Amino acid sequence: MSIPLKKIAVMTRLSTQNAGNEALSLELISLLRSIYGVNDIRALDRYPRHLEHITLSKLRGEPDVIRAFERIAQNTIRKANPSSSGVLAPFANSKTVTLSSRARELPSGLKKIKRLIGFRRNLARFGLIEKTDFKRTLNTCAWCDLFIWNPAGEFHPSGDVNQTLRLLLLVRIAQILGKRTAIINHSLEVEDETLSEIIRYVYSLSDLVTVREKGSLSVAVERLRIPSEKVTQVPDLVFLTARKPAVQSAILEPPFEKGAIGLAINGLEAKKGVDEWAEFMGMLEKLGRQIVFVSNAMHKDLPFGAELKKHSRVLVFERTPSAEELIRIYSRMDALVSSRLHAAVLALLTGTPVITIEPQLFKISGIFEDLKYPYQTDFFSNEGWAKRTFARVKDATEHGEKIRAAGINAVETFERRILQTYTERFREIEKHTIAMVTER
Protein backbone atom coordinates (compact mmCIF):
# COMPACT_ATOMS: atom_id res chain seq x y z
CA MET A 1 0.00 0.00 0.00
CA SER A 2 1.45 3.38 -0.94
CA ILE A 3 1.69 5.98 1.80
CA PRO A 4 0.63 9.51 0.78
CA LEU A 5 2.35 11.13 3.78
CA LYS A 6 5.79 11.36 2.19
CA LYS A 7 6.75 14.85 3.36
CA ILE A 8 6.76 15.48 7.09
CA ALA A 9 7.52 18.69 9.00
CA VAL A 10 8.23 18.44 12.70
CA MET A 11 8.34 21.53 14.94
CA THR A 12 10.35 20.88 18.08
CA ARG A 13 13.19 22.38 20.11
CA LEU A 14 16.33 21.95 18.03
CA SER A 15 18.62 24.44 19.77
CA THR A 16 18.12 24.16 23.51
CA GLN A 17 19.69 24.62 26.94
CA ASN A 18 17.59 21.77 28.34
CA ALA A 19 18.97 18.22 28.07
CA GLY A 20 15.46 16.83 28.44
CA ASN A 21 14.37 18.70 25.33
CA GLU A 22 17.54 17.52 23.60
CA ALA A 23 16.63 13.88 24.31
CA LEU A 24 12.99 14.51 23.44
CA SER A 25 13.74 15.98 19.99
CA LEU A 26 16.26 13.26 19.19
CA GLU A 27 13.80 10.51 20.12
CA LEU A 28 10.99 12.13 18.13
CA ILE A 29 13.10 12.33 14.97
CA SER A 30 14.27 8.74 15.49
CA LEU A 31 10.68 7.54 16.02
CA LEU A 32 9.43 9.26 12.86
CA ARG A 33 12.24 7.74 10.82
CA SER A 34 11.42 4.28 12.18
CA ILE A 35 7.78 4.71 11.16
CA TYR A 36 8.21 6.54 7.84
CA GLY A 37 11.58 5.19 6.75
CA VAL A 38 13.38 7.28 4.15
CA ASN A 39 10.53 9.73 3.66
CA ASP A 40 11.49 13.41 3.64
CA ILE A 41 11.40 14.78 7.20
CA ARG A 42 12.22 18.46 7.87
CA ALA A 43 12.70 20.08 11.27
CA LEU A 44 11.59 23.53 12.46
CA ASP A 45 12.97 25.13 15.63
CA ARG A 46 9.84 26.86 16.95
CA TYR A 47 8.53 30.08 15.33
CA PRO A 48 10.41 32.82 13.43
CA ARG A 49 11.08 36.13 15.17
CA HIS A 50 8.75 37.80 12.67
CA LEU A 51 5.78 36.48 14.70
CA GLU A 52 6.90 37.97 18.02
CA HIS A 53 4.61 41.00 17.63
CA ILE A 54 1.61 38.63 17.90
CA THR A 55 0.47 38.55 21.52
CA LEU A 56 -2.50 37.19 23.41
CA SER A 57 -3.32 40.66 24.75
CA LYS A 58 -4.39 41.68 21.23
CA LEU A 59 -7.01 38.93 21.27
CA ARG A 60 -8.41 39.35 24.77
CA GLY A 61 -10.61 42.32 23.88
CA GLU A 62 -11.98 40.80 20.69
CA PRO A 63 -15.71 39.93 20.67
CA ASP A 64 -14.86 36.75 18.74
CA VAL A 65 -11.42 35.41 19.69
CA ILE A 66 -11.43 32.62 17.12
CA ARG A 67 -12.39 34.92 14.25
CA ALA A 68 -9.58 37.29 15.24
CA PHE A 69 -7.14 34.37 15.47
CA GLU A 70 -8.20 33.20 12.00
CA ARG A 71 -7.66 36.68 10.64
CA ILE A 72 -4.08 36.69 11.98
CA ALA A 73 -3.43 33.28 10.40
CA GLN A 74 -4.78 34.36 7.00
CA ASN A 75 -2.86 37.65 7.09
CA THR A 76 0.36 35.77 7.94
CA ILE A 77 -0.14 33.44 4.97
CA ARG A 78 -0.79 36.36 2.61
CA LYS A 79 2.26 38.21 3.83
CA ALA A 80 4.57 35.20 3.44
CA ASN A 81 3.03 33.98 0.17
CA PRO A 82 4.52 30.52 0.88
CA SER A 83 5.75 28.23 -1.87
CA SER A 84 6.36 24.49 -1.50
CA SER A 85 9.23 24.82 -3.98
CA GLY A 86 10.98 27.59 -2.06
CA VAL A 87 13.64 27.40 0.65
CA LEU A 88 12.72 24.79 3.29
CA ALA A 89 13.67 23.84 6.83
CA PRO A 90 16.71 21.54 7.11
CA PHE A 91 16.51 17.75 7.03
CA ALA A 92 15.80 16.23 10.43
CA ASN A 93 18.57 14.05 11.85
CA SER A 94 20.62 13.71 15.01
CA LYS A 95 22.90 16.58 13.97
CA THR A 96 19.91 18.91 13.73
CA VAL A 97 19.57 18.95 17.54
CA THR A 98 22.12 20.92 19.57
CA LEU A 99 22.48 21.48 23.31
CA SER A 100 24.07 24.57 24.83
CA SER A 101 25.50 23.49 28.19
CA ARG A 102 26.07 27.02 29.49
CA ALA A 103 24.17 27.27 32.76
CA ARG A 104 23.29 30.94 32.64
CA GLU A 105 20.48 33.23 31.58
CA LEU A 106 19.89 36.94 31.48
CA PRO A 107 18.65 38.30 34.83
CA SER A 108 14.85 38.66 34.86
CA GLY A 109 15.10 42.49 34.91
CA LEU A 110 17.22 42.57 31.76
CA LYS A 111 14.84 40.10 30.12
CA LYS A 112 11.90 42.43 30.74
CA ILE A 113 13.81 45.41 29.34
CA LYS A 114 14.82 43.42 26.28
CA ARG A 115 11.21 42.37 25.69
CA LEU A 116 9.94 45.93 26.10
CA ILE A 117 12.44 47.40 23.65
CA GLY A 118 11.99 44.55 21.16
CA PHE A 119 14.46 46.08 18.70
CA ARG A 120 15.22 42.93 16.71
CA ARG A 121 11.59 41.85 16.97
CA ASN A 122 10.45 45.01 15.23
CA LEU A 123 13.14 44.76 12.55
CA ALA A 124 12.01 41.21 11.82
CA ARG A 125 8.34 42.22 11.80
CA PHE A 126 8.96 44.67 8.94
CA GLY A 127 11.15 42.22 7.05
CA LEU A 128 14.40 44.12 7.63
CA ILE A 129 16.12 41.09 9.21
CA GLU A 130 15.58 37.32 9.27
CA LYS A 131 13.18 37.46 6.33
CA THR A 132 14.46 34.08 5.13
CA ASP A 133 13.50 32.45 8.45
CA PHE A 134 9.92 33.62 8.04
CA LYS A 135 9.69 32.41 4.44
CA ARG A 136 11.40 29.10 5.29
CA THR A 137 8.90 28.35 8.03
CA LEU A 138 5.82 29.13 5.96
CA ASN A 139 7.25 27.37 2.89
CA THR A 140 7.73 24.24 5.01
CA CYS A 141 4.10 24.46 6.15
CA ALA A 142 3.04 24.63 2.49
CA TRP A 143 5.40 21.83 1.44
CA CYS A 144 4.59 19.11 3.96
CA ASP A 145 1.88 16.45 3.96
CA LEU A 146 1.94 16.08 7.75
CA PHE A 147 2.83 18.84 10.24
CA ILE A 148 3.80 17.60 13.73
CA TRP A 149 4.24 19.90 16.72
CA ASN A 150 6.03 18.70 19.82
CA PRO A 151 5.31 21.22 22.61
CA ALA A 152 8.29 21.15 24.99
CA GLY A 153 6.99 22.48 28.29
CA GLU A 154 4.89 25.17 26.61
CA PHE A 155 1.80 24.59 28.74
CA HIS A 156 2.32 25.38 32.39
CA PRO A 157 1.04 28.11 34.73
CA SER A 158 4.27 30.15 34.73
CA GLY A 159 4.94 29.78 31.00
CA ASP A 160 4.87 32.49 28.33
CA VAL A 161 1.39 32.34 26.78
CA ASN A 162 2.54 34.44 23.82
CA GLN A 163 5.09 31.83 22.77
CA THR A 164 2.42 29.15 22.92
CA LEU A 165 0.03 31.31 20.90
CA ARG A 166 2.58 31.71 18.07
CA LEU A 167 3.26 27.99 17.92
CA LEU A 168 -0.47 27.27 17.80
CA LEU A 169 -0.68 29.81 14.98
CA LEU A 170 1.78 27.82 12.87
CA VAL A 171 -0.22 24.62 13.42
CA ARG A 172 -3.37 26.46 12.32
CA ILE A 173 -1.58 27.84 9.24
CA ALA A 174 -0.65 24.27 8.25
CA GLN A 175 -4.31 23.27 8.67
CA ILE A 176 -5.51 26.16 6.51
CA LEU A 177 -3.03 25.07 3.85
CA GLY A 178 -4.70 21.65 3.83
CA LYS A 179 -2.12 19.67 5.82
CA ARG A 180 -2.70 16.86 8.31
CA THR A 181 -1.59 17.95 11.78
CA ALA A 182 -0.52 16.20 14.99
CA ILE A 183 0.26 17.76 18.39
CA ILE A 184 2.12 15.25 20.50
CA ASN A 185 3.96 14.45 23.73
CA HIS A 186 2.97 17.17 26.16
CA SER A 187 1.13 18.09 29.34
CA LEU A 188 -1.78 20.54 29.36
CA GLU A 189 -1.20 22.49 32.56
CA VAL A 190 -3.06 25.48 31.11
CA GLU A 191 -5.07 28.07 33.03
CA ASP A 192 -5.47 31.09 30.70
CA GLU A 193 -9.04 31.10 29.36
CA THR A 194 -8.32 32.96 26.11
CA LEU A 195 -5.46 30.61 25.28
CA SER A 196 -7.68 27.66 26.22
CA GLU A 197 -10.25 28.78 23.66
CA ILE A 198 -7.61 28.79 20.91
CA ILE A 199 -6.23 25.43 22.05
CA ARG A 200 -9.73 23.93 21.86
CA TYR A 201 -10.15 25.24 18.31
CA VAL A 202 -6.77 24.16 16.89
CA TYR A 203 -6.71 20.81 18.68
CA SER A 204 -10.22 19.90 17.55
CA LEU A 205 -9.11 20.41 13.93
CA SER A 206 -5.98 18.25 14.36
CA ASP A 207 -5.74 14.62 13.32
CA LEU A 208 -3.94 13.50 16.48
CA VAL A 209 -3.27 14.88 19.96
CA THR A 210 -1.21 12.95 22.50
CA VAL A 211 -0.77 13.90 26.15
CA ARG A 212 1.52 12.34 28.73
CA GLU A 213 -0.72 11.70 31.74
CA LYS A 214 -4.31 11.42 32.97
CA GLY A 215 -4.48 14.98 34.27
CA SER A 216 -3.86 16.36 30.77
CA LEU A 217 -6.32 13.88 29.26
CA SER A 218 -8.96 15.16 31.65
CA VAL A 219 -8.19 18.79 30.80
CA ALA A 220 -8.33 18.07 27.06
CA VAL A 221 -11.59 16.13 27.02
CA GLU A 222 -13.54 17.49 29.99
CA ARG A 223 -12.49 21.14 30.30
CA LEU A 224 -11.41 22.00 26.75
CA ARG A 225 -14.04 19.68 25.20
CA ILE A 226 -11.71 18.32 22.53
CA PRO A 227 -13.30 15.24 20.89
CA SER A 228 -12.14 12.19 22.85
CA GLU A 229 -11.31 10.25 19.67
CA LYS A 230 -8.68 12.89 18.84
CA VAL A 231 -6.79 12.59 22.16
CA THR A 232 -4.58 9.67 23.24
CA GLN A 233 -2.54 9.28 26.42
CA VAL A 234 1.01 8.15 25.63
CA PRO A 235 4.07 8.22 27.95
CA ASP A 236 6.83 10.75 27.35
CA LEU A 237 9.10 10.01 24.39
CA VAL A 238 12.23 10.39 26.53
CA PHE A 239 11.48 6.89 27.87
CA LEU A 240 12.61 5.64 24.44
CA THR A 241 16.17 6.66 25.31
CA ALA A 242 16.35 3.27 27.04
CA ARG A 243 16.43 1.57 23.62
CA LYS A 244 19.95 2.81 22.93
CA PRO A 245 23.03 0.95 24.21
CA ALA A 246 25.41 2.86 26.43
CA VAL A 247 27.82 4.94 24.36
CA GLN A 248 31.46 4.89 25.32
CA SER A 249 32.47 8.44 24.56
CA ALA A 250 35.10 10.89 25.69
CA ILE A 251 32.86 12.09 28.53
CA LEU A 252 34.80 12.28 31.77
CA GLU A 253 33.69 10.19 34.70
CA PRO A 254 31.35 12.17 37.00
CA PRO A 255 33.40 13.96 39.69
CA PHE A 256 31.93 12.16 42.68
CA GLU A 257 31.98 8.71 44.22
CA LYS A 258 29.26 6.12 43.67
CA GLY A 259 26.45 6.14 46.21
CA ALA A 260 25.75 9.87 46.16
CA ILE A 261 22.29 11.34 46.67
CA GLY A 262 21.19 13.46 43.71
CA LEU A 263 18.99 16.56 43.58
CA ALA A 264 17.38 17.68 40.30
CA ILE A 265 15.17 20.52 41.46
CA ASN A 266 13.22 23.05 39.41
CA GLY A 267 14.78 26.12 40.98
CA LEU A 268 12.03 28.48 39.82
CA GLU A 269 9.37 26.48 41.68
CA ALA A 270 11.34 25.14 44.67
CA LYS A 271 10.15 27.73 47.23
CA LYS A 272 6.67 28.48 45.93
CA GLY A 273 5.15 25.94 48.29
CA VAL A 274 6.06 25.16 51.90
CA ASP A 275 9.74 26.04 52.41
CA GLU A 276 11.23 23.09 54.30
CA TRP A 277 14.59 23.10 52.55
CA ALA A 278 16.71 23.78 55.63
CA GLU A 279 15.08 20.84 57.41
CA PHE A 280 15.43 18.56 54.40
CA MET A 281 19.08 19.37 53.74
CA GLY A 282 19.88 18.89 57.41
CA MET A 283 18.41 15.40 57.32
CA LEU A 284 20.27 14.52 54.10
CA GLU A 285 23.59 15.62 55.59
CA LYS A 286 23.17 13.12 58.41
CA LEU A 287 23.33 10.27 55.89
CA GLY A 288 27.03 11.03 55.45
CA ARG A 289 26.85 10.81 51.65
CA GLN A 290 27.82 13.34 49.03
CA ILE A 291 24.88 15.38 47.74
CA VAL A 292 25.01 16.27 44.03
CA PHE A 293 22.81 18.99 42.52
CA VAL A 294 22.47 18.48 38.76
CA SER A 295 19.42 18.70 36.49
CA ASN A 296 18.55 18.73 32.81
CA ALA A 297 18.04 22.53 32.97
CA MET A 298 20.89 24.00 35.00
CA HIS A 299 20.45 27.38 33.29
CA LYS A 300 17.18 27.64 35.25
CA ASP A 301 18.22 25.76 38.40
CA LEU A 302 21.79 26.92 39.10
CA PRO A 303 20.83 29.92 41.31
CA PHE A 304 18.85 27.64 43.62
CA GLY A 305 21.63 25.07 43.56
CA ALA A 306 24.06 27.79 44.60
CA GLU A 307 21.89 28.48 47.67
CA LEU A 308 22.23 24.84 48.71
CA LYS A 309 26.05 24.99 48.55
CA LYS A 310 26.08 26.53 52.03
CA HIS A 311 25.35 23.03 53.28
CA SER A 312 28.27 20.65 53.62
CA ARG A 313 28.87 17.79 51.20
CA VAL A 314 26.96 19.53 48.34
CA LEU A 315 28.44 19.47 44.82
CA VAL A 316 26.70 21.70 42.26
CA PHE A 317 27.27 21.26 38.51
CA GLU A 318 28.04 24.58 36.85
CA ARG A 319 26.69 23.57 33.42
CA THR A 320 23.94 21.46 31.89
CA PRO A 321 25.20 17.98 30.98
CA SER A 322 23.84 16.30 27.85
CA ALA A 323 21.20 13.60 28.18
CA GLU A 324 23.89 10.97 27.62
CA GLU A 325 26.04 12.51 30.38
CA LEU A 326 23.09 12.73 32.76
CA ILE A 327 22.39 9.03 32.32
CA ARG A 328 25.97 8.26 33.34
CA ILE A 329 25.82 10.73 36.22
CA TYR A 330 22.53 9.40 37.61
CA SER A 331 23.72 5.79 37.27
CA ARG A 332 26.32 6.50 39.98
CA MET A 333 23.70 7.64 42.49
CA ASP A 334 21.84 5.60 45.07
CA ALA A 335 18.80 7.89 44.81
CA LEU A 336 17.66 11.01 42.96
CA VAL A 337 15.20 13.54 44.38
CA SER A 338 13.65 15.28 41.40
CA SER A 339 11.04 17.90 40.63
CA ARG A 340 12.10 17.86 36.96
CA LEU A 341 10.32 15.30 34.81
CA HIS A 342 13.08 14.53 32.31
CA ALA A 343 15.76 14.30 34.99
CA ALA A 344 13.56 11.75 36.74
CA VAL A 345 13.03 9.80 33.51
CA LEU A 346 16.74 9.73 32.64
CA ALA A 347 17.51 8.42 36.14
CA LEU A 348 14.81 5.75 35.81
CA LEU A 349 16.45 4.53 32.62
CA THR A 350 19.51 3.56 34.69
CA GLY A 351 17.43 1.89 37.41
CA THR A 352 18.37 4.56 39.95
CA PRO A 353 15.58 4.99 42.55
CA VAL A 354 13.75 8.29 42.00
CA ILE A 355 11.81 10.25 44.61
CA THR A 356 9.65 12.85 42.88
CA ILE A 357 8.12 16.11 44.06
CA GLU A 358 5.50 17.90 41.93
CA PRO A 359 6.39 21.57 41.37
CA GLN A 360 3.19 22.55 39.52
CA LEU A 361 -0.10 20.73 38.88
CA PHE A 362 0.09 17.10 37.73
CA LYS A 363 2.78 16.54 35.10
CA ILE A 364 5.23 14.50 37.19
CA SER A 365 2.72 13.00 39.62
CA GLY A 366 0.50 11.79 36.77
CA ILE A 367 3.30 10.05 34.92
CA PHE A 368 4.67 8.33 38.03
CA GLU A 369 1.17 7.23 39.02
CA ASP A 370 0.78 5.74 35.54
CA LEU A 371 4.14 3.98 36.02
CA LYS A 372 2.81 2.41 39.23
CA TYR A 373 6.13 3.38 40.78
CA PRO A 374 6.80 2.33 44.40
CA TYR A 375 7.29 5.92 45.62
CA GLN A 376 4.31 8.26 45.44
CA THR A 377 5.01 11.78 44.19
CA ASP A 378 4.83 14.45 46.91
CA PHE A 379 3.98 18.14 46.45
CA PHE A 380 5.94 21.20 47.58
CA SER A 381 2.57 22.69 48.53
CA ASN A 382 1.95 19.93 51.10
CA GLU A 383 3.32 20.52 54.58
CA GLY A 384 5.72 17.82 55.75
CA TRP A 385 7.12 17.02 52.28
CA ALA A 386 10.69 17.19 53.67
CA LYS A 387 10.21 14.36 56.20
CA ARG A 388 8.30 12.17 53.76
CA THR A 389 10.87 12.70 51.01
CA PHE A 390 13.77 11.95 53.34
CA ALA A 391 12.07 8.74 54.50
CA ARG A 392 11.89 7.62 50.85
CA VAL A 393 15.53 8.53 50.24
CA LYS A 394 16.54 6.48 53.27
CA ASP A 395 14.41 3.56 52.07
CA ALA A 396 16.05 3.76 48.61
CA THR A 397 19.52 3.52 50.13
CA GLU A 398 18.47 0.44 52.12
CA HIS A 399 16.26 -1.37 49.57
CA GLY A 400 17.69 -0.07 46.32
CA GLU A 401 17.67 -3.33 44.36
CA LYS A 402 13.93 -3.82 44.78
CA ILE A 403 13.22 -0.24 43.66
CA ARG A 404 15.64 -0.51 40.72
CA ALA A 405 13.89 -3.63 39.43
CA ALA A 406 10.48 -1.97 39.67
CA GLY A 407 11.75 1.06 37.77
CA ILE A 408 13.36 -0.92 34.96
CA ASN A 409 10.23 -3.05 34.48
CA ALA A 410 8.06 0.07 34.32
CA VAL A 411 10.35 1.70 31.75
CA GLU A 412 10.22 -1.41 29.53
CA THR A 413 6.41 -1.37 29.68
CA PHE A 414 6.30 2.31 28.75
CA GLU A 415 8.73 1.78 25.88
CA ARG A 416 6.52 -0.90 24.28
CA ARG A 417 3.43 1.24 24.80
CA ILE A 418 4.98 4.32 23.17
CA LEU A 419 6.20 2.48 20.08
CA GLN A 420 2.94 0.58 19.57
CA THR A 421 0.64 3.56 20.12
CA TYR A 422 2.47 6.02 17.90
CA THR A 423 2.87 3.49 15.11
CA GLU A 424 -0.85 2.67 15.22
CA ARG A 425 -2.03 6.28 15.41
CA PHE A 426 0.21 7.57 12.61
CA ARG A 427 -0.87 4.62 10.44
CA GLU A 428 -4.48 5.63 11.10
CA ILE A 429 -3.75 9.12 9.75
CA GLU A 430 -2.26 7.49 6.64
CA LYS A 431 -5.33 5.31 6.13
CA HIS A 432 -7.66 8.28 6.48
CA THR A 433 -5.56 10.24 4.01
CA ILE A 434 -5.59 7.38 1.50
CA ALA A 435 -9.37 7.14 1.85
CA MET A 436 -9.76 10.89 1.22
CA VAL A 437 -7.50 10.77 -1.84
CA THR A 438 -9.42 7.77 -3.22
CA GLU A 439 -12.80 9.51 -2.76
CA ARG A 440 -11.55 12.51 -4.69
WOCORKA-V185651 format. One record per residue. N is the residue number from 1. RES is the residue in three letters. D_LAST is the distance of its C-alpha to the last C-alpha in whole Angstrom. Layout:
{{N,RES,D_LAST} {N,RES,D_LAST}}
//
This chain:
{{1,MET,18} {2,SER,16} {3,ILE,16} {4,PRO,14} {5,LEU,16} {6,LYS,19} {7,LYS,20} {8,ILE,22} {9,ALA,24} {10,VAL,27} {11,MET,29} {12,THR,33} {13,ARG,36} {14,LEU,37} {15,SER,41} {16,THR,43} {17,GLN,46} {18,ASN,45} {19,ALA,45} {20,GLY,43} {21,ASN,40} {22,GLU,41} {23,ALA,40} {24,LEU,37} {25,SER,36} {26,LEU,37} {27,GLU,36} {28,LEU,32} {29,ILE,32} {30,SER,33} {31,LEU,31} {32,LEU,28} {33,ARG,29} {34,SER,30} {35,ILE,26} {36,TYR,24} {37,GLY,27} {38,VAL,27} {39,ASN,24} {40,ASP,25} {41,ILE,26} {42,ARG,28} {43,ALA,30} {44,LEU,31} {45,ASP,34} {46,ARG,34} {47,TYR,33} {48,PRO,35} {49,ARG,38} {50,HIS,37} {51,LEU,35} {52,GLU,39} {53,HIS,40} {54,ILE,37} {55,THR,39} {56,LEU,38} {57,SER,42} {58,LYS,40} {59,LEU,37} {60,ARG,40} {61,GLY,41} {62,GLU,38} {63,PRO,38} {64,ASP,34} {65,VAL,33} {66,ILE,30} {67,ARG,29} {68,ALA,32} {69,PHE,30} {70,GLU,27} {71,ARG,29} {72,ILE,30} {73,ALA,27} {74,GLN,26} {75,ASN,29} {76,THR,29} {77,ILE,26} {78,ARG,27} {79,LYS,30} {80,ALA,29} {81,ASN,26} {82,PRO,25} {83,SER,24} {84,SER,22} {85,SER,24} {86,GLY,27} {87,VAL,30} {88,LEU,28} {89,ALA,30} {90,PRO,32} {91,PHE,31} {92,ALA,31} {93,ASN,34} {94,SER,38} {95,LYS,39} {96,THR,37} {97,VAL,39} {98,THR,42} {99,LEU,45} {100,SER,48} {101,SER,51} {102,ARG,53} {103,ALA,54} {104,ARG,54} {105,GLU,53} {106,LEU,54} {107,PRO,56} {108,SER,54} {109,GLY,56} {110,LEU,55} {111,LYS,52} {112,LYS,52} {113,ILE,54} {114,LYS,51} {115,ARG,48} {116,LEU,50} {117,ILE,51} {118,GLY,47} {119,PHE,48} {120,ARG,46} {121,ARG,43} {122,ASN,44} {123,LEU,44} {124,ALA,41} {125,ARG,39} {126,PHE,40} {127,GLY,39} {128,LEU,43} {129,ILE,42} {130,GLU,39} {131,LYS,37} {132,THR,35} {133,ASP,35} {134,PHE,33} {135,LYS,30} {136,ARG,30} {137,THR,29} {138,LEU,26} {139,ASN,25} {140,THR,25} {141,CYS,22} {142,ALA,20} {143,TRP,20} {144,CYS,19} {145,ASP,16} {146,LEU,19} {147,PHE,22} {148,ILE,25} {149,TRP,28} {150,ASN,31} {151,PRO,33} {152,ALA,37} {153,GLY,39} {154,GLU,38} {155,PHE,38} {156,HIS,42} {157,PRO,44} {158,SER,46} {159,GLY,43} {160,ASP,42} {161,VAL,39} {162,ASN,39} {163,GLN,37} {164,THR,35} {165,LEU,34} {166,ARG,33} {167,LEU,31} {168,LEU,29} {169,LEU,28} {170,LEU,27} {171,VAL,25} {172,ARG,23} {173,ILE,23} {174,ALA,21} {175,GLN,19} {176,ILE,19} {177,LEU,17} {178,GLY,14} {179,LYS,16} {180,ARG,16} {181,THR,20} {182,ALA,23} {183,ILE,26} {184,ILE,29} {185,ASN,32} {186,HIS,34} {187,SER,37} {188,LEU,36} {189,GLU,40} {190,VAL,39} {191,GLU,41} {192,ASP,40} {193,GLU,39} {194,THR,37} {195,LEU,36} {196,SER,35} {197,GLU,33} {198,ILE,31} {199,ILE,30} {200,ARG,29} {201,TYR,26} {202,VAL,25} {203,TYR,25} {204,SER,23} {205,LEU,20} {206,SER,21} {207,ASP,19} {208,LEU,23} {209,VAL,26} {210,THR,29} {211,VAL,33} {212,ARG,36} {213,GLU,38} {214,LYS,38} {215,GLY,40} {216,SER,36} {217,LEU,34} {218,SER,37} {219,VAL,36} {220,ALA,32} {221,VAL,32} {222,GLU,35} {223,ARG,36} {224,LEU,33} {225,ARG,31} {226,ILE,28} {227,PRO,26} {228,SER,28} {229,GLU,24} {230,LYS,24} {231,VAL,27} {232,THR,29} {233,GLN,33} {234,VAL,33} {235,PRO,36} {236,ASP,37} {237,LEU,36} {238,VAL,39} {239,PHE,40} {240,LEU,38} {241,THR,41} {242,ALA,43} {243,ARG,41} {244,LYS,43} {245,PRO,47} {246,ALA,49} {247,VAL,50} {248,GLN,53} {249,SER,53} {250,ALA,56} {251,ILE,55} {252,LEU,59} {253,GLU,60} {254,PRO,60} {255,PRO,63} {256,PHE,64} {257,GLU,66} {258,LYS,64} {259,GLY,64} {260,ALA,63} {261,ILE,62} {262,GLY,58} {263,LEU,57} {264,ALA,54} {265,ILE,54} {266,ASN,52} {267,GLY,54} {268,LEU,53} {269,GLU,53} {270,ALA,56} {271,LYS,58} {272,LYS,56} {273,GLY,57} {274,VAL,61} {275,ASP,62} {276,GLU,64} {277,TRP,64} {278,ALA,68} {279,GLU,68} {280,PHE,65} {281,MET,66} {282,GLY,70} {283,MET,69} {284,LEU,67} {285,GLU,70} {286,LYS,72} {287,LEU,70} {288,GLY,71} {289,ARG,68} {290,GLN,67} {291,ILE,64} {292,VAL,61} {293,PHE,59} {294,VAL,56} {295,SER,52} {296,ASN,48} {297,ALA,49} {298,MET,53} {299,HIS,52} {300,LYS,51} {301,ASP,54} {302,LEU,57} {303,PRO,59} {304,PHE,59} {305,GLY,60} {306,ALA,63} {307,GLU,64} {308,LEU,64} {309,LYS,66} {310,LYS,69} {311,HIS,70} {312,SER,71} {313,ARG,69} {314,VAL,66} {315,LEU,64} {316,VAL,61} {317,PHE,59} {318,GLU,59} {319,ARG,55} {320,THR,52} {321,PRO,52} {322,SER,48} {323,ALA,46} {324,GLU,48} {325,GLU,51} {326,LEU,51} {327,ILE,50} {328,ARG,54} {329,ILE,55} {330,TYR,54} {331,SER,55} {332,ARG,59} {333,MET,59} {334,ASP,60} {335,ALA,58} {336,LEU,56} {337,VAL,56} {338,SER,53} {339,SER,51} {340,ARG,48} {341,LEU,45} {342,HIS,44} {343,ALA,48} {344,ALA,48} {345,VAL,46} {346,LEU,47} {347,ALA,50} {348,LEU,49} {349,LEU,47} {350,THR,51} {351,GLY,52} {352,THR,54} {353,PRO,55} {354,VAL,53} {355,ILE,55} {356,THR,52} {357,ILE,53} {358,GLU,50} {359,PRO,50} {360,GLN,48} {361,LEU,46} {362,PHE,44} {363,LYS,42} {364,ILE,45} {365,SER,47} {366,GLY,43} {367,ILE,42} {368,PHE,46} {369,GLU,46} {370,ASP,43} {371,LEU,44} {372,LYS,47} {373,TYR,50} {374,PRO,53} {375,TYR,54} {376,GLN,53} {377,THR,52} {378,ASP,54} {379,PHE,54} {380,PHE,56} {381,SER,56} {382,ASN,58} {383,GLU,62} {384,GLY,63} {385,TRP,60} {386,ALA,63} {387,LYS,65} {388,ARG,62} {389,THR,60} {390,PHE,63} {391,ALA,64} {392,ARG,60} {393,VAL,61} {394,LYS,65} {395,ASP,63} {396,ALA,61} {397,THR,64} {398,GLU,65} {399,HIS,63} {400,GLY,60} {401,GLU,59} {402,LYS,58} {403,ILE,56} {404,ARG,55} {405,ALA,53} {406,ALA,52} {407,GLY,50} {408,ILE,49} {409,ASN,47} {410,ALA,45} {411,VAL,44} {412,GLU,43} {413,THR,41} {414,PHE,39} {415,GLU,38} {416,ARG,37} {417,ARG,35} {418,ILE,33} {419,LEU,32} {420,GLN,31} {421,THR,29} {422,TYR,27} {423,THR,26} {424,GLU,25} {425,ARG,23} {426,PHE,21} {427,ARG,20} {428,GLU,19} {429,ILE,17} {430,GLU,15} {431,LYS,14} {432,HIS,13} {433,THR,11} {434,ILE,10} {435,ALA,9} {436,MET,6} {437,VAL,5} {438,THR,5} {439,GLU,4} {440,ARG,0}}
//
